[in-house]
Amino acid sequence: MFKKIQIAAYGLLSAFNVAVIGQLKANEFIVLLFAPLTFKMKDFKDYPYFRKIIFAMIGLLVFQFITDIFVVDNTAQNFLRGWAGTIMGILSFIFLFRTLDTESAVMTFIFWTMVKNIFFTDDIVDSDMSYFKFKIVPILASALQLMAVYLYKRGKIMLMMGVMMCACLMCFANDARSSGMLFFLGAGIIWLLNRDIQINRRTLFVFILFGSIVFELCYVFYVKSVLSNQLGGGHSSSQLERLENPYNPFELLMTGRGETFAAITAIGDKPWFGHGSWAKDKNLKYYRIILALQGGDEDGGDMNLEKADSVDRYIPSHSVLMGGWIACGLGGFICVFLIFWYLMKMTFTLVLKAQALPLYPVYVMMGIGLLWTFLFSPFQHLRFTIPATGCIIMNGYYDWLYMKNNMDNEEGDDGEPVQEEEEHLMLN
């Protein structure tokens, strides 16, 4: 019961900010209070991926310190904010790994996250499009995960597929393309991998080829529907209309996630040690690149530049991987990439082999979301959302590995030889 109270408080209090060294989320005080009590040194030996992720986070902190103090001479306010974010990420992984370790705990976390989004997220919306994207979609995603687990445990796979596809269509109709694609891919993966198909290189190639063809056909239909005002809203139609070839999905990706491509230029300017924590875009060089990718003129327009000049002017980077490189150079990127690599290895294992686990739909949807977050979401997600998702994936992976070892041991008891299991699974 106490653990469920902790989880409920963690989920609800994430909606509130407290001004301490920048801003802390209110739920991070729970992490500060209980992380030292939940940490067990033997976890480093028992769970190798947990150890590797924590060490990679510590490595990131070291590279932040080197860049901020010895290379760019960053301001105390900025480097303290940067270091605090990484430290909170480390503590969150420690606390949540031991907290989100059962099916009941994960379902409780998803439920209270949904409740938080129902009551405490109205302040981040300023239009009909942003209302659906930032208010409705998070609620829809949590509700879909809860419903998917309920239906999956009862074997109602096709009904679950129908619910997920309805959520997908709702997102595409309301300019929430990335969420719609997440639900579409999740439904397709769950359906395919519950068909008892033997996964090997040949079948994987066929799936990728078939999936690419289906994706392109659906994308062409989507573009035609948006341009004829039959689907989507003004945001989607304005984006597609300014593309030279709207039927090229990579052009849409560039205009929709221009911050990621601007980050490449910022990395090229200071590739070895980076720009420092919370680095400023002093002459709006990188903001101008975003405007160019989004169809603006060379200067981006006086009004846009005035708006950009009135805010904090941080170097834009909607990518956790790129953000680590921008902040603390190649070393920081390597540390963030290792975290990404370890989490994705566990995710791929769960997606391919853990269909027997009741939380399988959650692992699929969170795994796709985790991939998107590392590639196309702000660096601060390494502190706020990746620890929870990563710990759910990590606990699911070790649940699967424990179940697999038990099954192997039972087979060995019947006289069949059992191969010794490695500390962690190496994907074939």
Helices and strands as residue ranges (DSSP letters): H 2-13, E 17-18, E 24-25, H 27-38, H 42-46, H 48-66, I 67-71, H 76-99, H 103-119, G 122-124, H 128-131, I 132-136, H 137-153, H 157-173, H 177-193, H 201-227, H 234-241, H 249-256, H 258-269, H 285-293, H 302-309, H 320-353, H 360-376, H 381-384, H 386-413
